[in-house]
Amino acid sequence: MIAMSFITGFFTVMAMISGSALLVLVYLDNRKVRIDDGIAQFRRHIDALSPEARRNSVHHNTSEDRWGR
């Protein structure tokens, strides 16, 4: 009877530790910033710019400017 209660208690404690570790890992995974979030934030920032500022940004990123033509 004593051995059975020890085994039951041991597995209960292990299950609680494993469950807690799983919850912590899920929480930490959901907190990560994903690359898609950064892209969406950048697009929102560009959309918020005035047309003059946007034109200046687009002008600097044309292929002609990259090659120095």
PDB file of N, CA, C and O in Angstrom:
ATOM      1  N   MET A   1       0.816  -1.192   0.000  1.00  0.00           N
ATOM      2  CA  MET A   1       0.000   0.000   0.000  1.00  0.00           C
ATOM      3  C   MET A   1       0.869   1.269   0.000  1.00  0.00           C
ATOM      4  O   MET A   1       0.552   2.253  -0.668  1.00  0.00           O
ATOM      5  N   ILE A   2       1.961   1.223   0.758  1.00  0.00           N
ATOM      6  CA  ILE A   2       2.846   2.388   0.822  1.00  0.00           C
ATOM      7  C   ILE A   2       3.524   2.599  -0.528  1.00  0.00           C
ATOM      8  O   ILE A   2       3.661   3.733  -0.986  1.00  0.00           O
ATOM      9  N   ALA A   3       3.948   1.509  -1.162  1.00  0.00           N
ATOM     10  CA  ALA A   3       4.612   1.615  -2.458  1.00  0.00           C
ATOM     11  C   ALA A   3       3.654   2.165  -3.506  1.00  0.00           C
ATOM     12  O   ALA A   3       4.064   2.955  -4.355  1.00  0.00           O
ATOM     13  N   MET A   4       2.415   1.774  -3.465  1.00  0.00           N
ATOM     14  CA  MET A   4       1.438   2.254  -4.438  1.00  0.00           C
ATOM     15  C   MET A   4       1.191   3.749  -4.257  1.00  0.00           C
ATOM     16  O   MET A   4       1.058   4.460  -5.253  1.00  0.00           O
ATOM     17  N   SER A   5       1.126   4.238  -3.058  1.00  0.00           N
ATOM     18  CA  SER A   5       0.895   5.663  -2.845  1.00  0.00           C
ATOM     19  C   SER A   5       2.131   6.475  -3.254  1.00  0.00           C
ATOM     20  O   SER A   5       1.996   7.603  -3.729  1.00  0.00           O
ATOM     21  N   PHE A   6       3.325   5.917  -3.074  1.00  0.00           N
ATOM     22  CA  PHE A   6       4.534   6.608  -3.495  1.00  0.00           C
ATOM     23  C   PHE A   6       4.569   6.746  -5.012  1.00  0.00           C
ATOM     24  O   PHE A   6       4.876   7.818  -5.533  1.00  0.00           O
ATOM     25  N   ILE A   7       4.260   5.678  -5.714  1.00  0.00           N
ATOM     26  CA  ILE A   7       4.268   5.707  -7.182  1.00  0.00           C
ATOM     27  C   ILE A   7       3.207   6.658  -7.690  1.00  0.00           C
ATOM     28  O   ILE A   7       3.456   7.424  -8.621  1.00  0.00           O
ATOM     29  N   THR A   8       2.028   6.622  -7.093  1.00  0.00           N
ATOM     30  CA  THR A   8       0.955   7.529  -7.501  1.00  0.00           C
ATOM     31  C   THR A   8       1.362   8.978  -7.254  1.00  0.00           C
ATOM     32  O   THR A   8       1.156   9.834  -8.115  1.00  0.00           O
ATOM     33  N   GLY A   9       1.928   9.255  -6.108  1.00  0.00           N
ATOM     34  CA  GLY A   9       2.382  10.612  -5.793  1.00  0.00           C
ATOM     35  C   GLY A   9       3.492  11.068  -6.719  1.00  0.00           C
ATOM     36  O   GLY A   9       3.510  12.221  -7.148  1.00  0.00           O
ATOM     37  N   PHE A  10       4.416  10.173  -7.030  1.00  0.00           N
ATOM     38  CA  PHE A  10       5.521  10.510  -7.920  1.00  0.00           C
ATOM     39  C   PHE A  10       5.006  10.890  -9.310  1.00  0.00           C
ATOM     40  O   PHE A  10       5.419  11.900  -9.880  1.00  0.00           O
ATOM     41  N   PHE A  11       4.103  10.072  -9.847  1.00  0.00           N
ATOM     42  CA  PHE A  11       3.572  10.369 -11.175  1.00  0.00           C
ATOM     43  C   PHE A  11       2.684  11.608 -11.160  1.00  0.00           C
ATOM     44  O   PHE A  11       2.607  12.321 -12.160  1.00  0.00           O
ATOM     45  N   THR A  12       2.027  11.870 -10.066  1.00  0.00           N
ATOM     46  CA  THR A  12       1.218  13.082  -9.951  1.00  0.00           C
ATOM     47  C   THR A  12       2.114  14.322  -9.991  1.00  0.00           C
ATOM     48  O   THR A  12       1.826  15.288 -10.698  1.00  0.00           O
ATOM     49  N   VAL A  13       3.193  14.279  -9.228  1.00  0.00           N
ATOM     50  CA  VAL A  13       4.134  15.401  -9.210  1.00  0.00           C
ATOM     51  C   VAL A  13       4.776  15.578 -10.585  1.00  0.00           C
ATOM     52  O   VAL A  13       4.907  16.706 -11.060  1.00  0.00           O
ATOM     53  N   MET A  14       5.174  14.492 -11.226  1.00  0.00           N
ATOM     54  CA  MET A  14       5.782  14.582 -12.557  1.00  0.00           C
ATOM     55  C   MET A  14       4.795  15.145 -13.580  1.00  0.00           C
ATOM     56  O   MET A  14       5.177  15.931 -14.447  1.00  0.00           O
ATOM     57  N   ALA A  15       3.537  14.745 -13.479  1.00  0.00           N
ATOM     58  CA  ALA A  15       2.523  15.266 -14.395  1.00  0.00           C
ATOM     59  C   ALA A  15       2.329  16.762 -14.187  1.00  0.00           C
ATOM     60  O   ALA A  15       2.166  17.506 -15.154  1.00  0.00           O
ATOM     61  N   MET A  16       2.345  17.203 -12.953  1.00  0.00           N
ATOM     62  CA  MET A  16       2.182  18.629 -12.671  1.00  0.00           C
ATOM     63  C   MET A  16       3.383  19.426 -13.187  1.00  0.00           C
ATOM     64  O   MET A  16       3.213  20.511 -13.742  1.00  0.00           O
ATOM     65  N   ILE A  17       4.587  18.897 -13.007  1.00  0.00           N
ATOM     66  CA  ILE A  17       5.785  19.581 -13.503  1.00  0.00           C
ATOM     67  C   ILE A  17       5.777  19.631 -15.027  1.00  0.00           C
ATOM     68  O   ILE A  17       6.092  20.665 -15.615  1.00  0.00           O
ATOM     69  N   SER A  18       5.421  18.531 -15.664  1.00  0.00           N
ATOM     70  CA  SER A  18       5.376  18.491 -17.127  1.00  0.00           C
ATOM     71  C   SER A  18       4.318  19.448 -17.673  1.00  0.00           C
ATOM     72  O   SER A  18       4.555  20.158 -18.650  1.00  0.00           O
ATOM     73  N   GLY A  19       3.170  19.460 -17.043  1.00  0.00           N
ATOM     74  CA  GLY A  19       2.099  20.368 -17.477  1.00  0.00           C
ATOM     75  C   GLY A  19       2.499  21.820 -17.315  1.00  0.00           C
ATOM     76  O   GLY A  19       2.216  22.644 -18.185  1.00  0.00           O
ATOM     77  N   SER A  20       3.152  22.142 -16.214  1.00  0.00           N
ATOM     78  CA  SER A  20       3.606  23.516 -15.995  1.00  0.00           C
ATOM     79  C   SER A  20       4.651  23.917 -17.032  1.00  0.00           C
ATOM     80  O   SER A  20       4.615  25.027 -17.561  1.00  0.00           O
ATOM     81  N   ALA A  21       5.571  23.018 -17.315  1.00  0.00           N
ATOM     82  CA  ALA A  21       6.595  23.305 -18.328  1.00  0.00           C
ATOM     83  C   ALA A  21       5.959  23.513 -19.700  1.00  0.00           C
ATOM     84  O   ALA A  21       6.374  24.396 -20.451  1.00  0.00           O
ATOM     85  N   LEU A  22       4.971  22.718 -20.021  1.00  0.00           N
ATOM     86  CA  LEU A  22       4.278  22.865 -21.303  1.00  0.00           C
ATOM     87  C   LEU A  22       3.564  24.207 -21.387  1.00  0.00           C
ATOM     88  O   LEU A  22       3.616  24.865 -22.426  1.00  0.00           O
ATOM     89  N   LEU A  23       2.907  24.619 -20.327  1.00  0.00           N
ATOM     90  CA  LEU A  23       2.235  25.923 -20.319  1.00  0.00           C
ATOM     91  C   LEU A  23       3.225  27.073 -20.483  1.00  0.00           C
ATOM     92  O   LEU A  23       2.948  28.036 -21.198  1.00  0.00           O
ATOM     93  N   VAL A  24       4.372  26.975 -19.825  1.00  0.00           N
ATOM     94  CA  VAL A  24       5.388  28.016 -19.958  1.00  0.00           C
ATOM     95  C   VAL A  24       5.909  28.075 -21.389  1.00  0.00           C
ATOM     96  O   VAL A  24       6.090  29.166 -21.932  1.00  0.00           O
ATOM     97  N   LEU A  25       6.150  26.931 -22.006  1.00  0.00           N
ATOM     98  CA  LEU A  25       6.647  26.913 -23.384  1.00  0.00           C
ATOM     99  C   LEU A  25       5.619  27.483 -24.359  1.00  0.00           C
ATOM    100  O   LEU A  25       5.984  28.221 -25.274  1.00  0.00           O
ATOM    101  N   VAL A  26       4.363  27.156 -24.180  1.00  0.00           N
ATOM    102  CA  VAL A  26       3.309  27.699 -25.050  1.00  0.00           C
ATOM    103  C   VAL A  26       3.222  29.204 -24.872  1.00  0.00           C
ATOM    104  O   VAL A  26       3.096  29.936 -25.854  1.00  0.00           O
ATOM    105  N   TYR A  27       3.286  29.676 -23.636  1.00  0.00           N
ATOM    106  CA  TYR A  27       3.237  31.119 -23.378  1.00  0.00           C
ATOM    107  C   TYR A  27       4.421  31.835 -24.036  1.00  0.00           C
ATOM    108  O   TYR A  27       4.235  32.874 -24.670  1.00  0.00           O
ATOM    109  N   LEU A  28       5.617  31.301 -23.895  1.00  0.00           N
ATOM    110  CA  LEU A  28       6.791  31.932 -24.483  1.00  0.00           C
ATOM    111  C   LEU A  28       6.756  31.898 -26.005  1.00  0.00           C
ATOM    112  O   LEU A  28       7.228  32.832 -26.653  1.00  0.00           O
ATOM    113  N   ASP A  29       6.207  30.841 -26.581  1.00  0.00           N
ATOM    114  CA  ASP A  29       6.119  30.753 -28.035  1.00  0.00           C
ATOM    115  C   ASP A  29       5.144  31.786 -28.578  1.00  0.00           C
ATOM    116  O   ASP A  29       5.379  32.343 -29.650  1.00  0.00           O
ATOM    117  N   ASN A  30       4.073  32.051 -27.877  1.00  0.00           N
ATOM    118  CA  ASN A  30       3.087  33.028 -28.342  1.00  0.00           C
ATOM    119  C   ASN A  30       3.589  34.456 -28.210  1.00  0.00           C
ATOM    120  O   ASN A  30       3.061  35.350 -28.872  1.00  0.00           O
ATOM    121  N   ARG A  31       4.591  34.696 -27.377  1.00  0.00           N
ATOM    122  CA  ARG A  31       5.130  36.037 -27.192  1.00  0.00           C
ATOM    123  C   ARG A  31       6.124  36.427 -28.262  1.00  0.00           C
ATOM    124  O   ARG A  31       6.403  37.613 -28.434  1.00  0.00           O
ATOM    125  N   LYS A  32       6.658  35.475 -28.978  1.00  0.00           N
ATOM    126  CA  LYS A  32       7.692  35.769 -29.968  1.00  0.00           C
ATOM    127  C   LYS A  32       7.145  36.677 -31.070  1.00  0.00           C
ATOM    128  O   LYS A  32       5.997  36.541 -31.495  1.00  0.00           O
ATOM    129  N   VAL A  33       7.979  37.593 -31.517  1.00  0.00           N
ATOM    130  CA  VAL A  33       7.617  38.444 -32.641  1.00  0.00           C
ATOM    131  C   VAL A  33       7.993  37.694 -33.902  1.00  0.00           C
ATOM    132  O   VAL A  33       9.135  37.263 -34.065  1.00  0.00           O
ATOM    133  N   ARG A  34       7.064  37.547 -34.757  1.00  0.00           N
ATOM    134  CA  ARG A  34       7.290  36.816 -35.994  1.00  0.00           C
ATOM    135  C   ARG A  34       7.648  37.792 -37.118  1.00  0.00           C
ATOM    136  O   ARG A  34       7.337  38.980 -37.034  1.00  0.00           O
ATOM    137  N   ILE A  35       8.294  37.297 -38.154  1.00  0.00           N
ATOM    138  CA  ILE A  35       8.706  38.138 -39.274  1.00  0.00           C
ATOM    139  C   ILE A  35       7.497  38.747 -39.965  1.00  0.00           C
ATOM    140  O   ILE A  35       7.569  39.873 -40.457  1.00  0.00           O
ATOM    141  N   ASP A  36       6.388  38.018 -40.009  1.00  0.00           N
ATOM    142  CA  ASP A  36       5.175  38.544 -40.637  1.00  0.00           C
ATOM    143  C   ASP A  36       4.660  39.763 -39.884  1.00  0.00           C
ATOM    144  O   ASP A  36       4.134  40.691 -40.499  1.00  0.00           O
ATOM    145  N   ASP A  37       4.805  39.773 -38.558  1.00  0.00           N
ATOM    146  CA  ASP A  37       4.376  40.920 -37.771  1.00  0.00           C
ATOM    147  C   ASP A  37       5.197  42.155 -38.127  1.00  0.00           C
ATOM    148  O   ASP A  37       4.657  43.257 -38.221  1.00  0.00           O
ATOM    149  N   GLY A  38       6.487  41.973 -38.324  1.00  0.00           N
ATOM    150  CA  GLY A  38       7.348  43.087 -38.693  1.00  0.00           C
ATOM    151  C   GLY A  38       7.031  43.630 -40.073  1.00  0.00           C
ATOM    152  O   GLY A  38       7.065  44.841 -40.291  1.00  0.00           O
ATOM    153  N   ILE A  39       6.722  42.741 -41.003  1.00  0.00           N
ATOM    154  CA  ILE A  39       6.372  43.165 -42.358  1.00  0.00           C
ATOM    155  C   ILE A  39       5.066  43.937 -42.341  1.00  0.00           C
ATOM    156  O   ILE A  39       4.947  44.969 -43.002  1.00  0.00           O
ATOM    157  N   ALA A  40       4.091  43.451 -41.598  1.00  0.00           N
ATOM    158  CA  ALA A  40       2.803  44.140 -41.511  1.00  0.00           C
ATOM    159  C   ALA A  40       2.969  45.506 -40.869  1.00  0.00           C
ATOM    160  O   ALA A  40       2.342  46.474 -41.301  1.00  0.00           O
ATOM    161  N   GLN A  41       3.803  45.597 -39.845  1.00  0.00           N
ATOM    162  CA  GLN A  41       4.046  46.882 -39.188  1.00  0.00           C
ATOM    163  C   GLN A  41       4.733  47.850 -40.156  1.00  0.00           C
ATOM    164  O   GLN A  41       4.397  49.034 -40.190  1.00  0.00           O
ATOM    165  N   PHE A  42       5.684  47.356 -40.936  1.00  0.00           N
ATOM    166  CA  PHE A  42       6.365  48.209 -41.916  1.00  0.00           C
ATOM    167  C   PHE A  42       5.382  48.722 -42.963  1.00  0.00           C
ATOM    168  O   PHE A  42       5.424  49.896 -43.331  1.00  0.00           O
ATOM    169  N   ARG A  43       4.504  47.856 -43.441  1.00  0.00           N
ATOM    170  CA  ARG A  43       3.518  48.281 -44.443  1.00  0.00           C
ATOM    171  C   ARG A  43       2.559  49.323 -43.875  1.00  0.00           C
ATOM    172  O   ARG A  43       2.195  50.274 -44.567  1.00  0.00           O
ATOM    173  N   ARG A  44       2.148  49.149 -42.620  1.00  0.00           N
ATOM    174  CA  ARG A  44       1.285  50.150 -41.992  1.00  0.00           C
ATOM    175  C   ARG A  44       2.012  51.480 -41.873  1.00  0.00           C
ATOM    176  O   ARG A  44       1.409  52.538 -42.053  1.00  0.00           O
ATOM    177  N   HIS A  45       3.306  51.433 -41.569  1.00  0.00           N
ATOM    178  CA  HIS A  45       4.095  52.654 -41.452  1.00  0.00           C
ATOM    179  C   HIS A  45       4.203  53.357 -42.807  1.00  0.00           C
ATOM    180  O   HIS A  45       4.041  54.575 -42.890  1.00  0.00           O
ATOM    181  N   ILE A  46       4.470  52.613 -43.840  1.00  0.00           N
ATOM    182  CA  ILE A  46       4.573  53.195 -45.188  1.00  0.00           C
ATOM    183  C   ILE A  46       3.231  53.769 -45.620  1.00  0.00           C
ATOM    184  O   ILE A  46       3.175  54.851 -46.206  1.00  0.00           O
ATOM    185  N   ASP A  47       2.151  53.051 -45.335  1.00  0.00           N
ATOM    186  CA  ASP A  47       0.824  53.550 -45.706  1.00  0.00           C
ATOM    187  C   ASP A  47       0.472  54.834 -44.957  1.00  0.00           C
ATOM    188  O   ASP A  47      -0.306  55.646 -45.458  1.00  0.00           O
ATOM    189  N   ALA A  48       1.031  55.026 -43.769  1.00  0.00           N
ATOM    190  CA  ALA A  48       0.735  56.222 -42.982  1.00  0.00           C
ATOM    191  C   ALA A  48       1.528  57.437 -43.454  1.00  0.00           C
ATOM    192  O   ALA A  48       1.201  58.561 -43.074  1.00  0.00           O
ATOM    193  N   LEU A  49       2.552  57.244 -44.264  1.00  0.00           N
ATOM    194  CA  LEU A  49       3.352  58.367 -44.739  1.00  0.00           C
ATOM    195  C   LEU A  49       2.562  59.212 -45.728  1.00  0.00           C
ATOM    196  O   LEU A  49       1.659  58.722 -46.406  1.00  0.00           O
ATOM    197  N   SER A  50       2.910  60.457 -45.795  1.00  0.00           N
ATOM    198  CA  SER A  50       2.290  61.339 -46.784  1.00  0.00           C
ATOM    199  C   SER A  50       2.780  60.942 -48.176  1.00  0.00           C
ATOM    200  O   SER A  50       3.813  60.285 -48.305  1.00  0.00           O
ATOM    201  N   PRO A  51       2.047  61.334 -49.214  1.00  0.00           N
ATOM    202  CA  PRO A  51       2.488  60.983 -50.578  1.00  0.00           C
ATOM    203  C   PRO A  51       3.878  61.523 -50.920  1.00  0.00           C
ATOM    204  O   PRO A  51       4.630  60.870 -51.644  1.00  0.00           O
ATOM    205  N   GLU A  52       4.228  62.706 -50.409  1.00  0.00           N
ATOM    206  CA  GLU A  52       5.546  63.265 -50.702  1.00  0.00           C
ATOM    207  C   GLU A  52       6.651  62.422 -50.061  1.00  0.00           C
ATOM    208  O   GLU A  52       7.669  62.135 -50.692  1.00  0.00           O
ATOM    209  N   ALA A  53       6.445  62.038 -48.827  1.00  0.00           N
ATOM    210  CA  ALA A  53       7.450  61.220 -48.143  1.00  0.00           C
ATOM    211  C   ALA A  53       7.535  59.840 -48.769  1.00  0.00           C
ATOM    212  O   ALA A  53       8.621  59.273 -48.894  1.00  0.00           O
ATOM    213  N   ARG A  54       6.390  59.299 -49.163  1.00  0.00           N
ATOM    214  CA  ARG A  54       6.388  57.986 -49.792  1.00  0.00           C
ATOM    215  C   ARG A  54       7.095  58.042 -51.137  1.00  0.00           C
ATOM    216  O   ARG A  54       7.828  57.116 -51.483  1.00  0.00           O
ATOM    217  N   ARG A  55       6.894  59.100 -51.897  1.00  0.00           N
ATOM    218  CA  ARG A  55       7.528  59.243 -53.201  1.00  0.00           C
ATOM    219  C   ARG A  55       9.044  59.286 -53.028  1.00  0.00           C
ATOM    220  O   ARG A  55       9.771  58.683 -53.818  1.00  0.00           O
ATOM    221  N   ASN A  56       9.524  59.984 -52.017  1.00  0.00           N
ATOM    222  CA  ASN A  56      10.958  60.071 -51.749  1.00  0.00           C
ATOM    223  C   ASN A  56      11.520  58.690 -51.403  1.00  0.00           C
ATOM    224  O   ASN A  56      12.604  58.338 -51.869  1.00  0.00           O
ATOM    225  N   SER A  57      10.802  57.900 -50.592  1.00  0.00           N
ATOM    226  CA  SER A  57      11.255  56.560 -50.226  1.00  0.00           C
ATOM    227  C   SER A  57      11.280  55.634 -51.431  1.00  0.00           C
ATOM    228  O   SER A  57      12.219  54.857 -51.603  1.00  0.00           O
ATOM    229  N   VAL A  58      10.264  55.713 -52.252  1.00  0.00           N
ATOM    230  CA  VAL A  58      10.198  54.853 -53.435  1.00  0.00           C
ATOM    231  C   VAL A  58      11.277  55.247 -54.427  1.00  0.00           C
ATOM    232  O   VAL A  58      11.870  54.382 -55.072  1.00  0.00           O
ATOM    233  N   HIS A  59      11.539  56.539 -54.558  1.00  0.00           N
ATOM    234  CA  HIS A  59      12.554  57.016 -55.493  1.00  0.00           C
ATOM    235  C   HIS A  59      13.939  56.472 -55.135  1.00  0.00           C
ATOM    236  O   HIS A  59      14.713  56.119 -56.025  1.00  0.00           O
ATOM    237  N   HIS A  60      14.251  56.404 -53.853  1.00  0.00           N
ATOM    238  CA  HIS A  60      15.564  55.911 -53.428  1.00  0.00           C
ATOM    239  C   HIS A  60      15.727  54.410 -53.636  1.00  0.00           C
ATOM    240  O   HIS A  60      16.848  53.903 -53.625  1.00  0.00           O
ATOM    241  N   ASN A  61      14.639  53.706 -53.821  1.00  0.00           N
ATOM    242  CA  ASN A  61      14.718  52.254 -53.941  1.00  0.00           C
ATOM    243  C   ASN A  61      14.510  51.745 -55.361  1.00  0.00           C
ATOM    244  O   ASN A  61      14.270  50.554 -55.558  1.00  0.00           O
ATOM    245  N   THR A  62      14.595  52.604 -56.328  1.00  0.00           N
ATOM    246  CA  THR A  62      14.450  52.144 -57.704  1.00  0.00           C
ATOM    247  C   THR A  62      15.740  51.471 -58.160  1.00  0.00           C
ATOM    248  O   THR A  62      16.802  51.710 -57.587  1.00  0.00           O
ATOM    249  N   SER A  63      15.653  50.653 -59.162  1.00  0.00           N
ATOM    250  CA  SER A  63      16.818  49.915 -59.642  1.00  0.00           C
ATOM    251  C   SER A  63      17.861  50.857 -60.261  1.00  0.00           C
ATOM    252  O   SER A  63      19.057  50.568 -60.221  1.00  0.00           O
ATOM    253  N   GLU A  64      17.407  51.985 -60.836  1.00  0.00           N
ATOM    254  CA  GLU A  64      18.364  52.908 -61.423  1.00  0.00           C
ATOM    255  C   GLU A  64      19.285  53.513 -60.348  1.00  0.00           C
ATOM    256  O   GLU A  64      20.483  53.690 -60.569  1.00  0.00           O
ATOM    257  N   ASP A  65      18.710  53.821 -59.201  1.00  0.00           N
ATOM    258  CA  ASP A  65      19.522  54.398 -58.130  1.00  0.00           C
ATOM    259  C   ASP A  65      20.490  53.374 -57.554  1.00  0.00           C
ATOM    260  O   ASP A  65      21.585  53.728 -57.116  1.00  0.00           O
ATOM    261  N   ARG A  66      20.099  52.135 -57.554  1.00  0.00           N
ATOM    262  CA  ARG A  66      20.984  51.095 -57.006  1.00  0.00           C
ATOM    263  C   ARG A  66      22.225  50.913 -57.867  1.00  0.00           C
ATOM    264  O   ARG A  66      23.315  50.663 -57.351  1.00  0.00           O
ATOM    265  N   TRP A  67      22.062  51.037 -59.159  1.00  0.00           N
ATOM    266  CA  TRP A  67      23.181  50.813 -60.079  1.00  0.00           C
ATOM    267  C   TRP A  67      23.922  52.106 -60.407  1.00  0.00           C
ATOM    268  O   TRP A  67      24.914  52.082 -61.135  1.00  0.00           O
ATOM    269  N   GLY A  68      23.451  53.232 -59.878  1.00  0.00           N
ATOM    270  CA  GLY A  68      24.146  54.505 -60.087  1.00  0.00           C
ATOM    271  C   GLY A  68      23.936  55.089 -61.450  1.00  0.00           C
ATOM    272  O   GLY A  68      24.803  55.812 -61.940  1.00  0.00           O
ATOM    273  N   ARG A  69      22.832  54.812 -62.082  1.00  0.00           N
ATOM    274  CA  ARG A  69      22.567  55.354 -63.419  1.00  0.00           C
ATOM    275  C   ARG A  69      21.811  56.651 -63.348  1.00  0.00           C
ATOM    276  O   ARG A  69      21.504  57.246 -64.381  1.00  0.00           O
TER     277      ARG A  69
END
